[in-house]
Amino acid sequence: MSNAFYQDFDRQRLPDTKIPEDDCRNAFQIERDRITFSSAFRQLQSKTQVFQSGQYDFYRTRLTHSIEVAKIGRAICEYLRAKSEHLTDNFFIDPDLTEAICLAHDIGHPPFGHIGERKLNELMKPHGGFEGNAQTLRIVTELIYERPDGTKGIDPTRAFLDGVMKYKELWERTSKDNAPPAHHFIYEEQAKFRDFVFDKATIPAEPSTAKTLNKLKSIECQIMDWADDTAYSLHDIADAIHASYITVGSITEWADKQQLNDKNTALIETLLDKIKKNTHEHYFSTRIGEFVESCTLKPRSNFLSEQTNRHAFDLSKKPEIEAECELYKKIARDLIFYSTQFQKIEFKGGYILERLFKAFSENYSKEGLRILPSAFQKLIDGEETESGPYRQICDYMASLTDGQAMRTYKNLFEADFSSISKLL
């Protein structure tokens, strides 16, 4: 079935390559499959979502989280197609495209969860910064699927690139010498991909700030963002209950210190009841449907909306559902991420990454010890810019799973961890 929501502008690929004539899939389905079958996606099974990968079988990892986000994103597309007055059977938001964006949204994230991203950004501040979404963009355009002619990437469409480019401001505009490391940006060298997304459209002449330009998200990106919020606001709480980070006692004590309105108080009381009855898993599953069905489309106008329907709509959510989402995220921040137990884990992850980065940075030159994998060392040897070697080191470290990062640390710094033969 043809879909008038998308035009050739949306389907144009980078580089400008054609879909093989004998391929039964469309461009968006190809992107979804290339993400699904990539090693970068598989590695998410051993990267931390909230609790460290491998601790218990039932905790979510970055992989299971990404799959859940993809299913929620697809459900939102299907719900909007059925219910929105702005969509029809031949004018709708493509669920395959949205699923591909959702599956890809976390493949740039490093080991050890959020502390990994913050620590790499801190270490890379003199060399262009690190940002998980920017790294996702780097992976899909420059790192995965190397071909015999030397080209890499998944040959993404403009629509897919725009969807994974959650932030569009460049690092230079968000970073200051004496300020803490910036966040929510793309790398300076990724300006060419932003130019491709914008094509001939000109960014408005008024002063651009990260806050305004980063709000310029395609409708598929907005759906991915809400699907992500839905998944982690609900599922982080469910996992934390299993892990005993959140209990009836801890929530009651936390709530007593908050200034909650009547609706939030009712939500807390419901949550306490579900925990007492051990029905919280089912409860959060039903909330997913409520979060999906809170979505509506609202027409909008900006400097891209004349070129593509992807920028002609905003995703609106019911205020009470957004408030519920924020309540769960605040509970997670206060009772999980700010807890002493969790802070100790974050400290250890940050410490490991800092020592590894220092060791690699001091030994990447021809005069140093060859402690990086040979493939990355070869890439570093070919770099011609001052920051190039550090970006390659960062690529390597971001690609590591939690277990790989810990084993690499032990190999380098624990004398009795393994024999010399096992280091090869």
N, C-alpha and C positions, 0 to 999 in steps of 0.2 A: 504494500500500500504506500502510495506517495505521501509525503509529509511536507506541506507548504511552509511549515514553520522554519525550515532550513533551506538555504540557498547554496549555490556554488561557493560563495564567499565563506560560508561556515565550514564547508567540506574541503576547502583547499588545504593541501598537506605541506608540511615543512620537512624536507625539501619538497619542491613541487613535483611529487611522484603520483603516478596513476595506480589505481587498484587493478590487479591482474584481471583480465576479462573473464577468466574461468573461475574466479572466486565468487562463491555464492553469498558471501558476507558483504555488508556495506562497510564504509570506512569506520563508523563508530563501533561496529561489532568486532572489526579487526583490532582496534585499539583496546577494547575490553579483553580480548583473548591474549594480546601481546603482553598486557600487564599481568594477567592471571598466570601465564606460563613463564614469567620471568623469575630469575634467581632473586632479584631484589624484593619481589613480592613474597617468595617462599621464606626468605630470611626473617620476615616479620613474625614467624611462628616462634622465634627465640629472642624477640625484643620485648622489653617491658611495656605494658600498657599502664597499669598502676602498680601491681605487685610483681616482683621480679620473676622473670620467666623461669619455669621449671620448679618453682617452689611447691605448687600443688597442681594437680591435673585440671581442676575445674576453674582456675582463674583465667580470666581473659588475657590474651596476648595481643600484640599489635595486629597479628593476622586475624584472629577471631573478631577483634574489634572492627577491622576493615571490612570483613565479610558482613558483619551486622550493619555497618554504616551503608554498605552497598544495597543490602536488602531494604533498608528503611528508605534510602534515596529512591530506589525503584518504586516502592510502594507510594511515595509522595507523587511521583510522576503519574502513576496509574490513577490515584485518587483525584488529582487535578484534572486529568483528561476526562474523567467521568463526571466531575462536579463543577468545574470552572466554566463560567459563561464566556470566557475568552478563548476557550479551546474547543476543537471539534475533532471528528474522527480522522480528518486529513490536515489538521493544524494542531500539533501537540508537542510537548517537550519529550525528546527522545529518551526512553528509559535505558537503552543500551549505552548511549553517551553518558548519561548521568551515572550509571553503574560503573563505567570505566573510570570516571573521575573519582568516585567514592573509593573504589578499590585502590587507586593510586595515591590517595590523599596523604598517606603516612609513609610511603616507601622511602622518603628522604630522611626520616627520623633516625637518630643515632641510637646506640645502646643506652640503657639505664633511664629511659623515659625522659621526663622534662628536664631533669638535672643534666642529662647528656647534652641536650640542645643548648641549655644556658651555658654550660661549661665550654663547649666548643665555640660558641659565639664569643665568649670572653677571651678564649685563647686566640681566636682568629681576628680579634678587633684590629690589630695592626695590618691585617692582610685581606680585608674585605668582608669580615664577619661570617657568621654561619646562621642559617635559618632553615628550619625543617621543610617548609613549603618551597623555598628557593632551591633546596637540595633535591626535592622531588622533581622540580622543573629541570634541573641539571641532569638528573638520571634519565628522564624520558627523552631528552633532546641530545645528550652528549655521551652518556656512559654505557647504557646497556645495548645488547644486540650488535656487537661489532661484526662488520661484514668484510669480505675479502678485499674490497676497495678501500678499507680504512674508515668508512663512515659508520656512525653509531646512532642509537636512538630508535624510537618506534615509528618514525615518520608521522608525527602527530598532526591531526587536523587543527585548523585555527580554533574550532569550537572546543576541542579537548584541551589545547594549550590554555585557552582563556579560562576553562573550568578549573584546572589545577593551579593557575596563577592567582591564588587567593589574595596575594598582595601585589601591588603593581608599582609601588614607590621603590626607587633605587636606594641601595645602602648608603651612598654618599649623602643623600638628602636627609637621612634619618640619623646619621652618626656625627658626633662632635668629639673633638680630641679629649676634652676634660670631662665628658659625660659618661655615665655607665654605658655598657654595650647596648646598641640599639637593637630593636627586634621588629618583626613584621616588615620585611623588605625582600627584594630580590637582589641578586648580586649585580655589580656594575656591568660585568661582561654579559649579563643577560638582557641588556637593553634591546639587543637585536630581536629577541623573541617577543618582547613587549611591542616593538615596532611592527612585527609581523601580525600580532593580535590586533593592533589598532589599524593596520594597513595604511590607507591614505588619510584616515581621520586625524585631526589635529587636536591635541590636548588644549582645552580652553586657555586663553591668555592670562586669566587671573592667576595669582600666586597659587601654586599647588602645594599642598601639604600632605604628609603621609596619611593623616587622618581622613582627608577627603578623597585622595586618589585610591587609597586602599579600600574604600567603600564601593568602588566601581567593580562590581562583581556580576558576572553573567547569571542568568536565572539558574543554570545547572550548578554553578558554584554556590549560589545561595542555598539551593536544595541540599547539596553536599554538606554545607556548613551547619544547617539545621539538623540533618541526619546525624552528623557527628555530635552535636550538642545533645540530641536525643539519646544517642547510644551511651555516651559517657556520663551524662547526668543521671540516667537511670541505672546503668549497668555497673558503674563504679560503686554506687551505693549497695547494690546487690552483692558484689564481690566483697565489699568491706564488711558486710554483715556476716558472710561466710567466714571471713578472716578474723572476726571478733574485734575489728577496729571500731565497728559501730554496734552498740548494744542498746537495749532499752534504757539502761542506766546512763550511758554516755550521751544519748540523745536527750533524755530528760534533763540532765544537768546542763547540757549545752543550751537547750531551749529556755531554761530558766534565766539565762543570762542575756537573752536576745529580746529585742523589742519587736515582737511578731504581731502582724495584723490578724484579724479573725480568720481569713482564708488560710494563711500559713499555719496558724494554730490548729485548724481543722486537718490540714495535711499532715502535720506532725502527729496528731492523735491517731489518724488512720495508719500512718507508718508504724507507730508503736504497737497498734493492735495487730497488724500483719506480722510483725516480728514475733510477738507473743504467741500467735497461732501458727507460726512457721509457714505462712502463706505469702511471704514477701516476694518470692520468685515469680509466682503467678500474677501477683499484683502488678509488678513492674512490667511484665509482659503485656498486660492489658493497657498499661499507660502508654506503651509505644503506639497503639492504635489511636489513642486520644491525641498524642503529639502529631501524628501524621494528619489526622482529620482536622487539626486546628489551622491548616494551611489554606490560604487563598492567594489569588494573583491580583496585583494592582498595577495598572498601566503606569509607565513612567517615561520621561523624556530626558535624554542626555546626548552627548556628542557621538555616541555609537548607535543610538536607538533607530536612526534612519537606515543604517546599513544592515542591521541584524535584529531579528526578533528576540534574540538571546539577551539583548539589553533593553528591551521594550517593556519589561515587567519586573516588578519587585515581588518577592515572596513575603506575604504578611502572615503573622501568626496571632492567634487569640491572646490578648494580653494576660489572661489568667493562666494560660499554659506557659507562656514565657516566664511569668513570675514563679510558677512551680519549678520550671527548669532551673532558674537562678537559685531558688531555695535549696534544691538538691546539690547544686554545684558549691554553694556556700557550706553546706554540711560536709561535703567531701573535702573542701579546703581545710576547714577547721578541725575535723576529726580524723582525717587521714593524712593529708599532705603536711599539716603543721604539727603532727604528733611527733613525740621524741623518737619512737621506733622508726618511723618513716624518714625522719630527718637524718638519722644515723645511716640508713641505707643510701640516701641521696649523697651524704658526705663521702661515703666509700666509693660510690660510682664516680663522683666528680674527681676524687683523689686519683683513682686509677687512670682516668682520661688525661688528667693534667700531667702525670708522670710519663705516660706513653707519649703524649705530644712533645714534651720536653726532650725525651730520648730520641725520637725520630727527627725532631728539628735540629738537634745537635749532631746528627750522624747521617744526614741525607747527602752531603757533598761527597765528592770523590775521595776526599781526605778522611772522611769519617768511616765508621764501621758499617758494614752492609747489613743492617738489621731489619730493613723493610723487605717485604716480599719482592722478588725480582721483577715482577710485572709492574709494580708501582715505582720501583727504583728506575726502571727503564723510562717510564713516563716523566719522572722528575728530571732525569738526565736530559730529556728533550725540551724542558721548559726554558724559555728565554726571558721571562719577566721575573722581577724580584719576588713577587707574591706567588708565582706559579708553583714552586715546590711546596709551599705551605697549603695551597689549595689541594694538591695531590695527596698530601699527608692527611688533610681533613677528609677528603673523599674516602681514603682507606679506613680511617677511624670511624667515620659515619656508617660505613658498610658493615662493620663488625656487629655480630649479635652480642648479647650480654655474655654468653659463655665464651665466645671467641675473645672478647676484650679481657675477661678475667684470666683465660689461659695465656694470652699474649703477655699480660702483666706478670704472671707467675714465671713464664719462660725467661723474661728479661731480668726480673728482680729477686726471684727466690732461688737460691743456689742449688737446693736439692730437689727442685720440682721435677726435673726430667733429665734423662741422659742427653749427651750431645747429639746422638743419632735421632732422637725424637724432636730436636729443634729444627731439623732439615725439612 
